[in-house]
Amino acid sequence: MSLAKAFFLVASSAFYTVAITPPQPRVLSNAVYKGQAYEYIVRYIAYTAGVMMMTVSFLHAFLLAYPGVQSLPVTPLICPATPSQAHLATFSASFIAGVAILSSGAFIRLWSYHTLGSLFTFEVVVKDDHKLITAGPYGYARHPSYTGMILLTIGAYFMYFGTGGYVAECGIEGTPALAVLGWSWRISSVFGFVSLYRRCSVEDTKLKTHFGGEWLKYREEVPYALVPYIL
């Protein structure tokens, strides 16, 4: 059971990291949208989140896989509460839901990367050779990569903050210095959600200006920005 959970932790963190890693170099152009603070730090947020996910997952996996881990002098430093391996190995409902949600988000996100190809950038910009893509996930929602990002974040929260998760079981938030990391994750997540939602209208406006009637037709065929039949 311990090794099985260690596998899901490492695999999920790998999916997460790949799905938030910028697929294209930074776009250096005066046409790039800079209307909110998020645009200046989006790449740093992505890289930091990936490092945090991989670090926490490997620490949790280490605690599960190493025999006699509770007797190691380093254990109180990486897991202050020092719970039993049985607690750390628990496949709780929140952990299972987290893996499922995160995996769904990674799939949608990577599907979006593949569908847009070189047009997918972390910067909001309409290129000179831009094409209006309506295939793949863009046939269901106009901004599916943002849907994927939101699912990735929610899934990770359930996995690590819920019962059986590293943050919950190791008592991370019981240590003031480490609790800052937990609240930083929450605050940056909300900040990211709000910023991505604002991006939807910005991108729609830019595409409407560039493609005109073609985009208006697409908007009629795909009226939902993030979630089909809901939002």
Secondary structure, DSSP 8 states (H G I E B T S, - for coil): -HHHHHHHHHHHHHHHHHHHS-SS-----TTS---STHHHHHHHHHHHHHHHHHHHHHHHHHHHHSTTGGGSTTHHHH-TT---HHHHT---HHHHHHHHHHHHHHHHHHHHHHHHGGG--SS----TT-----SGGGGT-S-HHHHHHHHHHHHHHHHHHSTTSHHHHTTGGGSHHHHHHHHHHHHHHHHHHHHHHHHHHHHHHHHHHHHTHHHHHHHHH---SSSTTT-
